[in-house]
Amino acid sequence: MEHNNLHKLLMMMMLIVLLPSCTFALAPIDGNPEVQALFGVRQALNDPHNALASWDINYLSPCTFMYIQCSPQQVVTSIDLSTLSFSGSLSPLIGSLPNLEYLILQDNNISGQLPVEIGNLTKLLLLDLSNNSFEGPIPSTFANLKSINNLQLKLNHLSGPFPTFLSTIPTLTTLDVSYNNLSGFVPNLTVPNLYVQGNPLLCGWSTKRECPGDPPLPLTVDVKNATQNVTTIRRSTTGAVAGGLSLGAIFLVGSSVLSFLWWRRRRNKQVFFDVNEQQDPDVLLGQLKKFSFRELQIATDNFQSKNILGKGGFGNVYKGYLPDGSLVAVKRLKGEGSPGAEIQFQMEVEMISLAVHRNLLRLRGFCMTPTERLLVYPYMPNGSVASRLRDMVCGRPALDWPTRKRIALGSARGLLYLHEHCDPKIIHRDVKAANILLDEDFEAVVGDFGLAKLLDHQDSHVTTAVRGTVGHIAPEYLSTGQSSEKTDVFGYGVLLLELITGQRAFEFGRLSNHNDMMLLDWVKKLQAEKRLDLLVDIDLKTDYNSLELEEMVQVALLCTQVLPAERPKMLDVVRMLEGDGLAERWEQWREVESRRTQEAVALPNRYCELVEDSSWDIEAIQLSGPR
């Protein structure tokens, strides 16, 4: 008995000794800190559509999460959670992603205060928190965002003083705090694009409202009364001194104000070089780099034809090497010194400097001389979507189906940003596979804003000379010259068909059938016959998802309806591509088509009929932008 008790005692002592080591061995090992941070962000948000289901804390890497982009080093560089109906708050853990460059949360209903930890994101280029319900002051830690170009905080409930500390950020080109509850004085910041409207408690030169206690403008000074006061005060020696100082102060204030107004007008005026001048002015557009013509001559080997990346209606694009070793694409505009070239240059520079989004081509710099207009872009190593679909190079694989889907969604997000988040709005007017570029990660980048037009909020359309590429041009634009956001939606629908089929939008004798020379007509025919498998690019063979193919064709056909009002907005297109609302919209379209058939309401059903009925010559309008 004693022996058994001794044995039990020894066993208990061994368990006590081993328990701590066993506990240590079973303790969980810390996971990827970026995964943990993103999971914390997910927990703080209310996600009604379960859009962040893939943000699982048990994953080893965040790079497979939805709405996340990573660098080749497998660190998070971009988060785009726009228009996903989120509420809740933004977790301070967002500041634990040190390599983040793009944070886009616009068009949700996220509330609470802005986390001060956002100031830790020193590599951030774009922060878009617009159209949410954030409240409280703008944290002073935002001054630490030393790389940021575009800060969008409009349409929230932010309060507190105007963030003057942001003026210390040298890279900031756009600051939009409009339609909040900010208060106080707005200084004359060096930010080129500053938007403060909709804040009734702000004052200062930028708001055109005087602040309480500000000295009156010189034109409103009552010099007569001032002189009488001075005369009265001169009755004593002390009064004389005071009067002299008062009068001097009046004139000093007046001259200072006039000088300030003159300087401000000169600073804010956008100066473009007169082609008749004989030397370059000191032109600055925001934080864009100004290149000398000699620099770009050297970079492109004097614009050698071997360096041409593409040719378009407004000029050639050349591959270039800068002294720091970086690759660039240099667009040399045609029409040297002509008014058209000057207008084109100003339009493109102004618009691209305002539009900053990961799916839009960013402008690095420009060059302007009496005879030359050049734009410098980042080099896109994978070329255009059109070149990857049709210009087969030995050893270069075809775009697989998942990549084509990602290109479709990225292009849609870029166009959505142009339509909904630029002020004034931008319409592209030449959306096609040749104008969608691919970066090193095959992320879609919408390029060539040369045909875009700016829209004021009051304008529903803009009428201009028709430019574009046959097969991509919307019917109403082709026949009337009126373009709108729905013009881009039509072109985007044709782009989807290019991604699916790998074919051009316009080809004579497609499949030896003249009636099917328009890609859109051919797709409509096969869709009606339920033979979608014949549409798929032969390079894909059978490596595609049939259900996703059907959904993408449906989105394309909804985008290419004859009547602009019946086409979806790009916001709806993005949602349908993400799996929200397509089935309902497609069913509605089928009901409308059935009703039209019963009522014998005739609309042109074939794109080629619209082209033939228009007064435009097919060959004449073929052609701007790289092909």
ZITAPE-V94248 format. One line per field, one symbol per residue. ss: DSSP state (a for helix, b for strand, c for the rest). burial: 1 if it has 24 or more other ideal C-beta (glycine too) atoms within 12 Angstrom, else 0. Layout:
ss: ???
burial: ???
//
This chain:
ss: caaaaaaaaaaaaaaaaaaaaaaaaaccccccaaaaaaaaaaaabbcccccccccccccccaaacccbbbcccccbbbbbccccccbbbccaaaaacccccbbbccccccbbbccaaaaacccccbbbccccbbbbcccaaaaacccccbbbccccbbbbbccaaaaacccccbbbccccbbbbbcccccccbbbcccccbbbbaaacbccccccccaaaccaaaaaaaaaaacccaaaaaaaaaaaaaaaaaaaaaaaaaaaaaaaaccccccccccccccccccccbbccaaaaaaacccccaaabbbbbccbbbbbbbcccccbbbbbbbcccccaaaaaaaaaaaaaaaacccccbccbbbbbbccccbbbbbbcccccbaaaaaaccccccccccaaaaaaaaaaaaaaaaaaaaccccbbbcccccaaabbbcccccbbbccccccbbbccccccbbcccccccccccaaaaaacbbcaaaaaaaaaaaaaaaaaccccbcccaaacaaacbaaaaaaaaaacccaaacccaaacccccaaaaaaaaaaaaaaccccaaacccaaaaaaaaccccaaaaaaaaaaaaaaaaaacccccccaaaaaaacccccccccccccc
burial: 000000000000000000000000000000010111111111011010001100101000011011111110001111111111110111111111101111111111111111101111111111111111110111101101101111111111111111110100101111111111111111101111111100100111111000000000000000000100010000000000001001100100000010000000000000011000000100111111111010110011001000101101111111110000001111111100000011011111111111111111111111111011111111110111111111000000011010111111111111111111111111111111111111101111111111111110000011000111111111111110111111111111111111111111111001000001111111111110000100111011000100011111111111111101011111111111110111001100100010000000000001110110010101001111111
//
